[in-house]
Amino acid sequence: MARPIWTGTIAFGLVNIPVKMYSAISSAALDLDMLDKKDKSHIKYKRVNEDTGKEVAWSNIVKGYKVDGNYVILDNKDFEQASAEKTKRIDITSFVKEDEIDAIYYDTTYYLEPEPKDEKPYTLLRSAMKKTGVVAMGSFVMRNKEHLCVIKVLENALVLTKLHFAQEIRPLSDYKIPAASIKTNPSEVKMAVSLIEHMKEAFDISMYKDEYTAQLLKFIKAKAKGKKLTPVKTKATLPDDVNSLLAQLKASLGKEPTKAAPAKKKTAAKKPAPRKRKKLA
C-alpha cells in the first residue's frame, strides 16, 4: 500500500479527526527515460556547487532566504515553529456550496483516511456534509507552504483538493479575450445551441480514455519490431464549400451546408447525422 504523504488532523469546530493523506492521482503517462543519443546511456542530474563545480551530497544541502545580502539558514524545526499547528492540522474555516467554487481554482486531489479508532468522527463529518449538501473550506501547511483546500464527500470517503489562492490566478486583463459587448449572429447562435443540444449526454468519466498514450505505446512496440504505423487522423475534413461559420455549424449537424431550400417548395428537414461519441485524450 502507498505511504501517506501527510498526517495530521481535521479540525471541525472542537472536534479533531486524525487522518492520513494519500495521493488520489496516478499518472497514466509513459515513463520515458532521458538517454545520450550517442550510446543510449542514462542521463543523470547532479547537485553542483556553482563556485567549485563539485557535486554536493544531499546531507550538505540546506535551505536559506537572503536578508540584506546575507542568507538566513532554515532547518525543519524552523519551518514547524513558524506555525506548528498548521503543519499538523487542516483547519475547516467554513462550509460552502460546491458549485460556488470555479474550476480554475482546483489543483491536486488527495484521499483522507482515518485510523480505525477514529472512524466515528470521520463518518460524522461525512454524514453531516452529505445531509447539508456542502463542502468544507480549509487550509493547512505541507512541504513548507500553506495550501487552501476544499474537502468533499466522494462515495464513502472524504477527499481533499488543494485550491489556488486568488492571487495565484493570472488576471484575464493580461490576455486578448474578446469583449462581452461583441455581438454575435442570431442564426449562428441558434445553430450553435442546436449543436450543443445534439451533443448533450449524461456525464460518464469512464467513457473518456487516454487514447494518445495507448497509440504511442502501440507505435513504440511496432518500432521495436521494425514496423511502421500509419498516423491516426483525428480531425474530420470539411467539404471545400464549407467556409463560413454558419456552414460549419450546419455541416456539424449533418445539414446541407450551402444549398438553401427553394422559396415556394418546402422540403423536409434532414435528420441530424448520428454523432460518434468523442473521447478526450
Beta strands, then each sheet from edge to edge (+ up, - down):
strand 1: 6-12
strand 2: 15-23
strand 3: 63-67
strand 4: 70-74
strand 5: 89-96
strand 6: 106-114
strand 7: 135-142
strand 8: 145-154
strand 9: 157-163
sheet 1: 1+ 2- 6+ 9- 8+ 7- 5+ 1+
sheet 2: 3+ 4-
end
